[in-house]
């Protein structure tokens, strides 16, 4: 029987629906994306997932793989690719593990050099985009005898499993027969030496290329992988991006309330309430509530909210001054990729001003490597020499630039004595300046009690270092909203355009997505919990407590003992959610116990959460014997270590075992997810 037009249309629609449903993991990545920045709905020309096919089709002889959670490894991969091309003529491609399959990974030729830039995430885990690659290495890979490689690990020494993934990649590749042509290197974000560590490793790679592999080096010349074309469009044309999060927001072509929402597809959420939590003239902490109603975006208690920022007006002005871009802010341009392995980083056509405001990380520290690469575009020979002088000296760069906390624009204007760098191609800026990343915050609400709202708690970062004002991008944005929303007369430290591209952020809307977390309450509500969170480390525990209250009210659940340890400076200045805790205590009764340490109450004897833990050592041991879970949230560099050390001593004394045995026990708790950390 013949199909009429309606029948045919219905069948096509059903086929498409089936394709979208079963292919949704290919079309839209999961919630835990690699780099949570402003990105366009563009790929490298709709590339194949066959790595060897892409490699051969584009005549590449170097692959730089990256496992990235916050964008740093991806940024380093891009920089390494540019330098290897300009200095040695290598035809390299940067590869997100999530974009390719590994069926023919063993077919990579010995003529191809492979670099692996591997960040460690969480408790010694691979980044989300590298999980499948490690599954391949562990379970499917046979022999990789033709693979030549070098690995750089990105980690944080304040975490127990420091650079575990970089080390594992280096060891596993060698176990499979691959040949390492340059020494393993690793960077330490905990010591703040990541950039310098990367440069040291890169120098060793270059030495190996020249001395061991006989590569011939030539004068580095900038070779753009993106070609900029001045557009025929004007700023008012509908196809032109004003800095919208992605192409869908430019075209308004789909229902943006339906999702799915992730690192490339945010939800535009209204900030329905803000409140200043500190009682201080010099410090600020904002409570913000995001509305999820009318959308299918969901979260679980303990998850993280990613907030997509824009740059402050003051930083934008300085950046435009540094590159002499004032007259071009409303001009429209397009980007074309040099080949199909290069991704366009945001929707084009777009204005220069929109790129600076919404897509570039302009307020962060400038790197020594950036000075070396931009020196070729200096406005005069004297400025070029100064940029190279600082870029070539780790010590001079540290004292004259890094320690003074100069951002990119401030550093360049200092080096040039105020002269604008008007010879820098904008393609170079797009390729060399890190792209603006979302900032993650522990959710301080409960998905059981706040089904259509997410709360966050953020200390506003603002510090004067010498003559430099260093400000947090998202926290000051939230403070701007808090001041305006509550009709305050306070003057913000820096200001923002709160209306956003084409006024789409009006009425206090911000792009957000949820990142899933393993920081979760026990499945059995009667399991006792010990929560330790000084400062804004209290945020997820507010969510936990609200969850417990709702479990009683809604499910009539039996709740286990809750011990909460919190620390702040003083009861009158920064005691977060001070007015809420009595109501929680009333609802939870004797099952809730809160211990607060005030570090400034007695200047001669500062008290921290560790002291409160020691005071309650006997009860802590008793709860642990009853199967209690331990949760720690807050600063990783000192607090988390001190807390773990204190707990080690408490357990050792309570169980009459050595500190070493106690430390082993804590490690076993972590393996069983009975000791969880949400630290930064």
Wavefront OBJ file of the C-alpha trace (Angstrom):
o trace
v 0.000 0.000 0.000
v 1.395 3.415 -0.948
v 2.217 5.919 1.764
v 0.572 9.297 1.537
v 2.489 12.482 2.474
v 1.242 12.528 6.053
v 2.165 8.869 6.632
v 5.626 9.471 5.192
v 6.123 12.550 7.370
v 5.122 10.643 10.466
v 7.558 7.818 9.670
v 10.389 10.265 9.070
v 9.611 12.020 12.354
v 9.595 8.698 14.204
v 12.889 7.678 12.618
v 14.474 10.956 13.617
v 13.137 10.633 17.149
v 14.628 7.141 17.444
v 17.946 8.387 16.064
v 18.043 11.258 18.540
v 17.073 9.060 21.471
v 19.602 6.290 20.878
v 22.276 8.672 19.726
v 21.797 11.285 22.417
v 25.132 10.507 24.037
v 26.820 11.253 20.723
v 24.795 14.366 19.966
v 24.902 15.919 23.427
v 27.630 15.019 25.915
v 26.727 14.142 29.496
v 26.476 16.558 32.380
v 30.145 16.334 33.334
v 31.775 17.984 30.354
v 35.440 18.603 29.842
v 35.797 22.349 29.774
v 32.813 24.301 30.923
v 33.313 27.454 28.940
v 31.314 29.365 26.393
v 31.407 27.185 23.295
v 29.538 27.169 20.045
v 27.551 24.264 18.657
v 30.361 23.603 16.237
v 32.719 20.730 15.718
v 35.752 20.228 13.580
v 33.765 20.148 10.394
v 31.564 17.234 11.464
v 34.679 15.068 11.774
v 34.789 11.305 11.730
v 35.254 9.417 14.997
v 37.914 7.339 13.233
v 41.205 8.721 14.536
v 43.433 7.169 11.846
v 41.133 8.338 9.065
v 41.222 11.911 10.395
v 44.980 11.760 10.894
v 45.674 10.610 7.337
v 43.053 12.762 5.664
v 44.590 15.910 7.147
v 48.207 14.785 6.729
v 49.045 15.131 10.446
v 52.204 13.769 12.040
v 51.626 14.823 15.647
v 48.679 14.236 17.996
v 48.228 16.078 21.282
v 45.611 14.306 23.388
v 44.164 16.077 26.420
v 42.162 14.968 29.419
v 40.704 18.195 30.774
v 38.094 19.017 33.408
v 38.435 22.793 33.740
v 40.158 23.651 30.460
v 43.800 23.926 31.574
v 45.035 20.776 29.817
v 43.105 21.788 26.716
v 44.740 25.224 26.790
v 48.209 23.694 27.174
v 47.496 21.307 24.295
v 46.643 24.228 22.042
v 49.789 26.123 23.041
v 51.995 23.070 22.516
v 50.454 22.441 19.117
v 51.156 25.997 17.977
v 54.760 25.938 19.187
v 55.636 22.564 17.688
v 54.247 23.754 14.384
v 56.034 27.097 14.361
v 59.421 25.803 15.594
v 59.649 22.370 13.967
v 57.026 22.358 11.236
v 55.096 19.538 12.901
v 51.570 19.176 11.561
v 49.752 18.611 14.812
v 46.163 18.151 15.889
v 44.755 18.516 19.395
v 42.398 15.718 20.362
v 39.654 15.566 22.959
v 39.462 11.881 23.905
v 35.672 12.076 23.853
v 35.648 12.911 20.141
v 37.183 9.653 18.904
v 36.903 5.887 19.179
v 39.965 3.767 19.958
v 39.297 0.677 17.826
v 42.339 1.341 15.642
v 44.444 3.242 18.176
v 47.226 0.650 17.791
v 47.545 1.602 14.117
v 49.103 4.980 14.934
v 52.356 4.983 12.989
v 55.811 5.413 14.521
v 56.118 8.450 12.248
v 53.494 10.188 14.388
v 54.481 11.758 17.708
v 51.862 11.521 20.458
v 51.572 13.750 23.506
v 49.211 13.088 26.408
v 48.276 16.006 28.675
v 46.387 14.316 31.498
v 44.643 16.043 34.393
v 43.746 14.111 37.535
v 40.223 14.693 38.826
v 38.632 13.943 42.195
v 40.107 10.990 44.071
v 42.739 10.018 41.512
v 40.241 9.624 38.674
v 40.493 10.496 34.974
v 38.639 13.533 33.721
v 35.214 12.826 32.281
v 36.413 13.031 28.690
v 39.248 10.523 29.348
v 37.273 7.779 31.124
v 36.672 5.735 27.965
v 40.319 6.040 26.945
v 41.435 4.504 30.232
v 38.815 1.779 29.882
v 40.438 1.032 26.527
v 43.968 0.985 27.976
v 42.930 -1.242 30.880
v 40.645 -3.688 29.107
v 40.941 -3.616 25.327
v 44.400 -2.486 24.263
v 46.723 -5.248 23.100
v 50.084 -3.906 22.013
v 51.104 -0.369 21.108
v 54.579 -1.135 19.801
v 54.550 1.587 17.124
v 53.380 4.375 19.436
v 55.917 7.064 20.416
v 54.755 9.296 23.243
v 55.396 11.756 26.052
v 53.104 12.512 29.013
v 52.531 15.628 31.098
v 50.328 15.249 34.175
v 48.294 18.071 35.698
v 47.549 17.686 39.394
v 47.378 19.232 42.829
v 49.749 18.071 45.572
v 47.225 18.971 48.268
v 45.211 15.941 47.133
v 46.137 12.437 48.241
v 46.242 10.977 44.722
v 48.530 13.615 43.271
v 48.858 13.279 39.482
v 47.661 9.672 39.618
v 46.279 9.795 36.079
v 49.381 11.256 34.449
v 51.508 8.608 36.156
v 49.105 5.841 35.182
v 49.051 6.912 31.523
v 52.845 7.044 31.439
v 53.207 3.592 33.019
v 50.382 1.857 31.151
v 51.516 3.043 27.714
v 54.999 1.654 28.390
v 53.521 -1.627 29.652
v 51.737 -1.948 26.311
v 55.003 -1.575 24.429
v 54.881 2.104 23.500
v 58.161 4.013 23.328
v 58.555 7.157 25.429
v 60.715 9.655 23.536
v 60.772 12.344 26.241
v 60.699 12.296 30.036
v 57.429 12.248 31.959
v 56.569 15.641 33.455
v 53.967 16.885 35.894
v 52.565 20.203 37.075
v 51.438 21.128 40.583
v 48.508 23.489 40.934
v 48.747 23.115 44.706
v 52.063 24.970 44.760
v 50.929 27.418 42.075
v 53.722 26.244 39.759
v 51.638 24.649 37.002
v 52.721 27.075 34.253
v 56.400 26.857 35.159
v 56.214 23.066 35.441
v 54.654 22.889 31.986
v 57.364 25.125 30.531
v 60.092 22.958 32.081
v 58.548 19.814 30.624
v 58.083 21.491 27.244
v 61.762 22.494 27.244
v 62.728 18.858 27.851
v 60.475 17.815 24.968
v 62.138 20.325 22.646
v 65.595 19.129 23.717
v 64.548 15.566 22.946
v 63.179 16.521 19.534
v 66.441 18.240 18.618
v 68.993 15.947 20.227
v 67.374 12.498 20.171
v 65.017 12.626 17.198
v 67.123 14.996 15.070
v 64.369 17.492 14.349
v 65.610 20.712 12.796
v 64.456 23.866 14.557
v 63.778 27.067 12.664
v 62.704 30.543 13.658
v 59.243 30.462 15.181
v 56.688 32.202 12.988
v 53.033 32.475 13.929
v 50.870 30.197 11.788
v 47.159 30.723 12.452
v 44.929 27.676 12.599
v 41.937 30.010 12.411
v 41.438 32.484 9.603
v 39.599 35.703 10.443
v 37.348 37.233 7.808
v 35.736 40.633 8.244
v 32.027 39.907 7.844
v 29.500 41.507 5.528
v 27.014 41.327 8.391
v 26.279 44.195 10.737
v 25.875 43.994 14.498
v 22.070 44.117 14.229
v 21.776 41.100 11.922
v 20.020 38.152 13.560
v 22.793 35.680 12.688
v 25.444 37.699 14.519
v 26.378 36.539 18.013
v 26.450 39.169 20.737
v 28.064 36.653 23.093
v 25.204 34.196 23.541
v 26.277 30.900 25.166
v 25.939 28.941 21.922
v 24.430 28.950 18.447
v 20.999 27.841 19.644
v 20.703 30.972 21.788
v 21.625 33.113 18.769
v 19.065 31.550 16.442
v 16.317 30.825 19.002
v 15.711 27.751 16.843
v 14.815 25.308 19.613
v 12.965 25.281 22.921
v 15.858 26.072 25.245
v 13.932 25.074 28.373
v 13.937 21.370 27.476
v 17.627 20.579 27.514
v 19.586 18.421 27.867
v 21.837 20.828 29.757
v 25.590 20.382 30.066
v 28.952 22.088 29.605
v 28.012 23.142 26.066
v 24.275 23.695 26.535
v 23.437 25.781 29.625
v 20.062 26.685 31.057
v 19.334 30.386 31.359
v 18.194 30.488 34.985
v 16.678 33.446 36.796
v 18.357 34.450 40.053
v 15.174 34.888 42.086
v 16.776 35.845 45.388
v 20.104 37.106 46.682
v 21.206 37.935 50.203
v 24.384 39.273 51.795
v 25.444 36.825 54.505
v 28.365 38.691 56.094
v 28.100 41.580 58.513
v 31.316 43.270 57.436
v 32.454 46.449 55.682
v 35.420 44.755 54.014
v 34.215 41.220 53.221
v 31.183 39.873 51.412
v 29.435 36.534 50.901
v 26.380 36.151 48.668
v 23.585 33.603 48.979
v 21.926 33.191 45.566
v 18.877 31.158 44.533
v 18.450 29.978 40.929
v 15.018 29.095 39.568
v 14.659 25.804 37.654
v 10.883 25.873 37.197
v 9.621 25.316 33.669
v 12.603 23.161 32.748
v 13.663 19.537 33.106
v 17.022 20.472 34.645
v 17.449 18.445 37.822
v 20.113 18.005 40.472
v 20.876 15.816 43.460
v 21.867 17.086 46.885
v 25.654 17.422 46.936
v 26.049 18.282 43.238
v 27.826 21.376 41.877
v 26.348 24.296 39.985
v 28.395 25.678 37.100
v 27.817 29.396 36.552
v 28.871 30.814 33.186
v 30.341 34.293 33.668
v 31.055 37.365 31.623
v 33.907 39.790 32.236
v 33.750 42.957 34.322
v 33.472 46.277 32.478
v 36.694 47.597 34.007
v 38.729 44.603 32.823
v 37.186 44.831 29.365
v 38.150 48.505 29.088
v 41.764 47.743 30.007
v 41.926 44.835 27.538
v 40.544 46.974 24.703
v 43.110 49.636 25.572
v 45.991 47.148 25.572
v 45.165 45.851 22.081
v 43.784 49.109 20.638
v 40.384 47.556 19.940
v 38.085 50.406 21.006
v 37.084 51.255 17.432
v 36.349 47.632 16.533
v 34.092 46.508 19.382
v 30.934 46.518 17.224
v 32.645 45.235 14.075
v 31.609 41.756 12.960
v 33.944 38.981 11.863
v 33.848 35.277 11.067
v 36.333 32.477 11.712
v 37.213 29.694 9.300
v 39.234 26.652 10.335
v 42.513 25.957 8.545
v 41.563 22.260 8.350
v 38.896 19.892 9.604
v 40.753 19.031 12.828
v 40.415 22.598 14.121
v 37.260 23.521 16.040
v 35.758 27.003 15.932
v 35.639 27.965 19.646
v 32.411 29.990 19.519
v 29.583 30.957 17.198
v 30.507 33.253 14.336
v 29.726 35.760 12.894
v 30.350 37.660 16.124
v 31.520 41.084 17.254
v 34.981 41.778 18.648
v 33.404 43.223 21.784
v 31.314 40.103 22.393
v 34.407 37.891 22.229
v 36.230 39.999 24.819
v 33.232 40.210 27.164
v 31.926 36.659 26.962
v 34.591 34.318 25.614
v 38.089 35.268 26.805
v 39.658 34.772 30.244
v 41.030 38.312 30.484
v 41.246 38.784 34.253
v 43.496 35.860 35.142
v 47.266 35.765 35.526
v 49.412 36.183 32.427
v 51.869 33.368 31.727
v 55.554 33.569 30.868
v 54.907 31.492 27.755
v 52.370 34.052 26.547
v 54.954 36.844 26.778
v 57.397 34.806 24.709
v 54.826 34.099 22.011
v 53.361 37.617 21.790
v 56.759 39.360 21.718
v 56.874 39.014 17.911
v 53.934 41.443 17.693
v 55.352 44.085 20.043
v 54.682 47.714 19.017
v 58.426 48.458 18.856
v 61.814 46.794 19.239
v 62.346 48.049 22.785
v 59.052 46.521 23.926
v 59.906 43.249 22.187
v 63.226 43.059 24.034
v 61.491 43.719 27.362
v 58.873 41.014 26.713
v 61.612 38.526 25.847
v 63.686 39.572 28.868
v 60.808 38.777 31.212
v 59.618 35.747 29.272
v 63.035 34.122 29.237
v 63.692 34.543 32.967
v 61.699 32.569 35.506
v 63.038 34.755 38.323
v 62.442 38.153 36.672
v 58.968 37.133 35.534
v 58.109 36.023 39.080
v 59.213 39.271 40.757
v 58.120 41.799 38.120
v 54.889 40.237 36.823
v 53.554 37.199 38.690
v 54.008 38.397 42.272
v 52.333 41.694 41.390
v 49.296 39.768 40.091
v 49.194 41.544 36.731
v 46.546 40.285 34.373
v 47.292 40.136 30.656
v 46.364 43.709 29.763
v 48.133 45.228 32.761
v 51.297 43.231 32.069
v 51.419 44.178 28.395
v 50.856 47.877 29.081
v 53.562 47.819 31.752
v 56.016 46.175 29.357
v 55.218 48.642 26.552
v 55.148 51.661 28.876
v 51.510 52.297 27.981
v 51.769 51.869 24.203
v 48.976 49.711 22.725
v 49.849 46.369 21.151
v 48.043 47.175 17.915
v 49.988 44.722 15.731
v 48.592 41.582 17.350
v 46.323 39.612 14.975
v 42.965 38.946 16.580
v 43.288 35.303 15.508
v 46.346 35.126 17.759
v 44.325 36.536 20.654
v 41.536 33.998 20.133
v 44.024 31.127 19.906
v 46.352 32.221 22.713
v 44.155 33.737 25.422
v 42.432 31.027 27.519
v 38.713 30.858 26.970
v 36.362 31.914 29.746
v 35.392 28.950 31.891
v 32.391 28.316 34.097
v 32.998 28.440 37.836
v 31.722 25.593 40.027
v 29.978 25.983 43.377
v 28.852 23.392 45.891
v 25.067 23.458 45.943
v 23.753 24.556 49.342
v 20.139 23.447 48.873
v 18.407 20.064 48.949
v 16.806 18.522 45.881
v 14.210 17.012 48.197
v 13.139 20.309 49.765
v 13.968 22.608 46.804
v 12.956 20.617 43.731
v 12.902 23.603 41.374
v 15.601 25.779 42.906
v 19.343 25.650 43.428
v 21.082 27.650 46.154
v 24.769 28.586 46.147
v 26.965 30.314 48.723
v 29.865 32.376 47.376
v 32.478 34.525 49.118
v 33.114 37.574 46.945
v 36.764 37.572 45.907
v 38.309 41.037 45.961
v 41.852 41.742 47.093
v 44.263 44.632 46.650
v 47.785 43.364 45.992
v 50.137 46.304 45.609
v 48.456 48.539 43.063
v 46.502 45.667 41.536
v 42.881 44.869 42.348
v 42.281 41.133 41.956
v 38.610 40.171 41.676
v 36.684 36.943 41.206
v 34.729 36.833 37.956
v 31.528 35.089 39.074
v 31.468 36.157 42.722
v 31.574 39.853 41.836
v 28.921 39.260 39.180
v 26.680 37.768 41.881
v 27.472 40.721 44.154
v 26.385 43.124 41.394
v 23.076 41.265 41.176
v 22.682 41.262 44.974
v 23.200 45.036 45.171
v 20.809 45.848 42.330
v 18.182 43.249 43.196
v 17.918 44.495 46.778
v 17.964 48.191 45.797
v 21.136 48.905 47.740
v 23.228 52.030 47.412
v 26.517 50.141 47.859
v 29.108 50.662 45.160
v 30.390 47.369 43.707
v 34.127 46.805 43.393
v 33.750 46.147 39.651
v 30.675 46.411 37.420
v 28.996 44.134 34.885
v 26.508 44.286 32.040
v 23.643 42.441 33.724
v 21.382 42.528 30.657
v 23.594 40.247 28.589
v 23.580 39.665 24.825
v 20.417 41.079 23.242
v 19.071 41.618 26.790
v 18.676 37.851 27.215
v 20.095 37.985 30.748
v 17.701 40.741 31.829
v 15.778 40.242 35.051
v 18.872 38.630 36.628
v 19.342 35.542 34.468
v 22.592 33.612 34.155
v 23.606 30.549 32.111
v 24.131 27.519 34.351
v 24.448 23.758 34.240
v 24.753 21.056 36.886
v 27.842 18.906 37.353
v 27.150 15.580 39.010
v 29.138 14.871 42.157
v 29.972 11.787 44.190
v 29.645 13.844 47.393
v 26.443 12.139 48.537
v 24.619 11.244 51.720
v 24.409 7.545 52.686
v 21.508 5.767 51.009
v 20.209 4.764 54.450
v 18.980 7.896 56.324
v 19.679 6.221 59.684
v 23.433 6.049 58.993
v 25.219 8.611 61.193
v 27.254 11.339 59.475
v 30.135 13.582 60.559
v 30.348 16.789 58.499
v 33.343 19.142 58.635
v 33.181 22.412 56.707
v 34.707 25.739 57.790
v 33.900 28.909 55.841
v 31.898 28.319 52.667
v 32.691 24.641 53.170
v 29.409 24.718 55.077
v 27.486 25.068 51.782
v 26.823 21.411 50.903
v 26.131 20.611 54.567
v 23.344 23.170 54.613
v 21.936 21.108 51.735
v 22.501 17.874 53.672
v 20.720 19.225 56.761
v 17.782 20.513 54.733
v 17.609 17.073 53.120
v 17.484 15.395 56.537
v 14.702 17.708 57.707
v 12.706 16.908 54.552
v 13.287 13.172 54.958
v 11.532 13.397 58.304
v 8.713 15.672 57.101
v 8.024 13.976 53.774
v 9.081 10.367 54.316
v 8.777 10.086 58.100
v 12.306 8.671 57.997
v 14.394 7.607 60.966
v 17.459 9.851 60.982
v 20.894 8.871 62.231
v 23.112 11.117 64.344
v 24.472 14.249 62.603
v 27.607 15.951 63.911
v 28.393 19.209 62.114
v 31.720 20.996 62.642
v 31.889 24.553 61.344
v 34.458 27.330 61.640
v 34.491 31.068 60.956
v 36.151 34.219 62.296
v 33.492 35.524 64.643
v 29.871 34.986 65.575
v 28.876 38.520 64.597
v 30.758 38.886 61.297
v 30.776 35.750 59.147
v 28.722 33.030 60.847
v 26.996 31.724 57.714
v 23.253 31.023 57.961
v 23.408 31.796 61.677
v 19.648 32.347 61.904
v 18.775 29.031 60.219
v 20.598 26.523 62.416
v 18.237 26.796 65.441
v 15.250 25.803 63.286
v 17.133 22.805 61.908
v 18.112 21.799 65.442
v 14.483 21.993 66.505
v 13.326 19.840 63.581
v 16.050 17.209 64.043
v 16.079 17.163 67.836
v 18.845 15.354 69.676
v 20.063 13.757 66.452
v 21.652 17.055 65.383
v 24.731 18.498 67.051
v 26.607 21.552 65.786
v 30.083 22.543 66.959
v 31.385 25.967 65.913
v 34.973 27.231 66.167
v 35.583 31.013 66.127
v 39.163 31.764 65.091
v 39.106 35.459 66.061
v 37.216 35.194 69.344
v 40.453 34.996 71.322
v 43.397 36.378 69.295
v 45.862 34.650 71.624
v 44.248 31.230 71.220
v 42.791 30.805 67.748
v 40.315 27.969 67.542
v 39.706 25.907 64.394
v 37.527 22.936 63.490
v 40.425 20.598 64.296
v 40.219 21.692 67.948
v 36.499 20.959 68.021
v 37.169 17.524 66.556
v 39.633 16.751 69.348
v 37.139 17.938 71.972
v 34.625 15.436 70.599
v 37.060 12.596 69.924
v 35.216 10.022 72.017
v 31.869 10.633 70.320
v 33.495 10.647 66.869
v 35.054 7.248 67.524
v 31.740 5.929 68.784
v 29.944 7.078 65.631
v 32.643 5.590 63.411
v 32.200 2.282 65.217
v 28.507 2.578 64.326
v 29.372 2.981 60.633
v 29.313 6.778 60.346
v 30.264 8.490 57.081
v 32.750 11.387 57.176
v 32.401 14.440 54.911
v 34.942 17.248 54.509
v 34.367 20.380 52.432
v 36.531 23.474 51.952
v 40.163 24.416 51.450
v 42.358 21.576 50.188
v 45.738 23.221 50.718
v 45.737 23.168 54.534
v 42.358 22.592 56.180
v 41.580 19.231 54.583
v 45.044 17.911 55.377
v 44.898 19.136 58.970
v 41.447 17.620 59.426
v 42.583 14.251 58.087
v 45.663 14.351 60.318
v 43.462 15.129 63.331
v 41.049 12.318 62.498
v 44.001 9.956 62.105
v 45.107 10.765 65.660
v 41.557 10.489 67.020
v 41.040 7.047 65.484
v 44.504 5.844 66.522
v 43.913 6.795 70.150
v 40.332 5.564 70.244
v 41.198 2.153 68.787
v 44.626 1.886 70.384
v 46.406 1.480 67.058
v 49.362 3.242 65.437
v 48.969 6.378 63.332
v 50.038 4.320 60.314
v 47.257 1.783 60.891
v 44.805 4.622 61.448
v 45.854 6.248 58.161
v 45.315 2.913 56.398
v 41.846 2.718 57.929
v 40.989 6.193 56.621
v 42.189 5.157 53.159
v 39.857 2.168 53.335
v 37.010 4.509 54.346
v 37.705 6.520 51.196
v 37.702 3.401 49.041
v 34.291 2.489 50.485
v 33.009 6.081 49.979
v 32.623 6.398 53.749
v 35.093 9.316 53.764
v 34.188 11.873 51.100
v 35.790 15.212 50.253
v 34.587 18.223 48.287
v 37.707 20.385 48.424
v 39.362 23.018 46.270
l 1 2 3 4 5 6 7 8 9 10 11 12 13 14 15 16 17 18 19 20 21 22 23 24 25 26 27 28 29 30 31 32 33 34 35 36 37 38 39 40 41 42 43 44 45 46 47 48 49 50 51 52 53 54 55 56 57 58 59 60 61 62 63 64 65 66 67 68 69 70 71 72 73 74 75 76 77 78 79 80 81 82 83 84 85 86 87 88 89 90 91 92 93 94 95 96 97 98 99 100 101 102 103 104 105 106 107 108 109 110 111 112 113 114 115 116 117 118 119 120 121 122 123 124 125 126 127 128 129 130 131 132 133 134 135 136 137 138 139 140 141 142 143 144 145 146 147 148 149 150 151 152 153 154 155 156 157 158 159 160 161 162 163 164 165 166 167 168 169 170 171 172 173 174 175 176 177 178 179 180 181 182 183 184 185 186 187 188 189 190 191 192 193 194 195 196 197 198 199 200 201 202 203 204 205 206 207 208 209 210 211 212 213 214 215 216 217 218 219 220 221 222 223 224 225 226 227 228 229 230 231 232 233 234 235 236 237 238 239 240 241 242 243 244 245 246 247 248 249 250 251 252 253 254 255 256 257 258 259 260 261 262 263 264 265 266 267 268 269 270 271 272 273 274 275 276 277 278 279 280 281 282 283 284 285 286 287 288 289 290 291 292 293 294 295 296 297 298 299 300 301 302 303 304 305 306 307 308 309 310 311 312 313 314 315 316 317 318 319 320 321 322 323 324 325 326 327 328 329 330 331 332 333 334 335 336 337 338 339 340 341 342 343 344 345 346 347 348 349 350 351 352 353 354 355 356 357 358 359 360 361 362 363 364 365 366 367 368 369 370 371 372 373 374 375 376 377 378 379 380 381 382 383 384 385 386 387 388 389 390 391 392 393 394 395 396 397 398 399 400 401 402 403 404 405 406 407 408 409 410 411 412 413 414 415 416 417 418 419 420 421 422 423 424 425 426 427 428 429 430 431 432 433 434 435 436 437 438 439 440 441 442 443 444 445 446 447 448 449 450 451 452 453 454 455 456 457 458 459 460 461 462 463 464 465 466 467 468 469 470 471 472 473 474 475 476 477 478 479 480 481 482 483 484 485 486 487 488 489 490 491 492 493 494 495 496 497 498 499 500 501 502 503 504 505 506 507 508 509 510 511 512 513 514 515 516 517 518 519 520 521 522 523 524 525 526 527 528 529 530 531 532 533 534 535 536 537 538 539 540 541 542 543 544 545 546 547 548 549 550 551 552 553 554 555 556 557 558 559 560 561 562 563 564 565 566 567 568 569 570 571 572 573 574 575 576 577 578 579 580 581 582 583 584 585 586 587 588 589 590 591 592 593 594 595 596 597 598 599 600 601 602 603 604 605 606 607 608 609 610 611 612 613 614 615 616 617 618 619 620 621 622 623 624 625 626 627 628 629 630 631 632 633 634 635 636 637 638 639 640 641 642 643 644 645 646 647 648 649 650 651 652 653 654 655 656 657 658 659 660 661 662 663 664 665 666 667 668 669 670 671 672 673 674 675 676 677 678 679 680
